[in-house]
Amino acid sequence: MDHLLITLRLGEQVRQRRLNRGLTQASLAALAGITRQKVIAIEKGDLTVGMTAYARALGALDCELSVVPATMPTLDEIQGIFE
């Protein structure tokens, strides 16, 4: 599986969790001790974001990272890779 797709999926999951908790990007950044720009980069699946920033954001959302078998990409995900 393409590494870009993995970070895109993780970013979307972080975004959805943040929205479900009623948090803004700025409030998540404050809770996590990172910048709002870093939260934006995480949610976009930016490949330059380090694991520490992901760990801080996930911790602030009361989440953890889990390794699971990859699923086939959706048509929307495939289209997003080529844009």
N, C-alpha and C positions, 0 to 999 in steps of 0.2 A: 504494500500500500504506500502511496505517495506521502512523504512526510509533511508536505504542505496541507494535505487534506486532514491529517491528524491534528495539526495546530488549528486549522479552521474549525473543526468540530469541537475542540476543547474551548476555543474562544466563544463559540456560540453557546456552549453549555454554561460557561461562566456568565455570559450576558443574561441568559434565561434565568439562572439562579439569582442574579442580582435584581432583575426585574421582579421576580416572584417574591423577593424579600422587601420590595418597595424602596430599594436603594438607588440613588443617582450614582453616576460614575465618580463624582467628587466625594460622595459619602463613603463609597467602597474604598477609594484611594486613601481617605483619612483613616478608616478602620484598619487597612492593610499596611499603612506606613509607606505607601508608594505614591507616585504622582498620578494625576488624572490622565496625563498623556500615556503613562504606562498601562493604565486600565484600558484605554482606547486601543493601544497596541495589542494587548492580550485578547480583547474581544474581536479584533480583526484577524487574529491568528498570525501576527507578525513573527517571522522566524528569528528575529534578533532579540526577542525577549528571553531573559535568562530564567532558569528554573526557580531561582530565589523569588523573583517577582510573581511567578505563577503560584508558588507555595504560599506566599504572603496573601495573595488575593483569595486563594482557595481556603486558607485558614480563616480569613475574615468572614467568609461565607459559610463557615462550619462544614467544610467539605474536605475531602482528601482525594488524591489521585489514585486511580486503580487501573491495573493493566488487565485488559480483556481482549479476546480475539476480535480482530477487525471485521467489520461488515462491509459488504459491497457498497461503493459510493452511489448516491442517488443521482438522477439526471441533473438536478439543480447543482449538486456539488461538482459534478464533472464539468458543467458549463462554467462554473465559477473559477475553476483551475485555468481555463483557457482565456479568461478575460484579462 
